[in-house]
Amino acid sequence: MKVQPEKLAVALEAMRVMGIATREEPGCLHYRFYQDIEDENAIFVYERWTDGAALQAHMNTPHMAEYRKVVPDAVVGPSVVFRYEIESPS
């Protein structure tokens, strides 16, 4: 996602709080936000879940509701989402 420069600090704090809370959720294997070293306003999120049910439960958490109050207003344009389902890791 691309964040408006003037809203970057607020968005990063919301992401930090979101990451801490999310990593405590059942089924969360990995959840981190990454900032591009060439464009500090470009943010990537990488997440891994045990299954779709855990991901769906994550979407309905109070911390997701708080995150949605801040970050969508800070983002420029649509975010690009890639979702991969792996039946078994090699």
Buried (B, 14 or more C-beta within 10 A) or exposed (E): BBBEEEBBEBBBEBBEBBBEBBEEBEBBEEBEBEBEEEEEBEBEBEBBBEEEEBBEBBEEBEBBEBBEEBBEEBBEEEEEEEEEEEEEEE
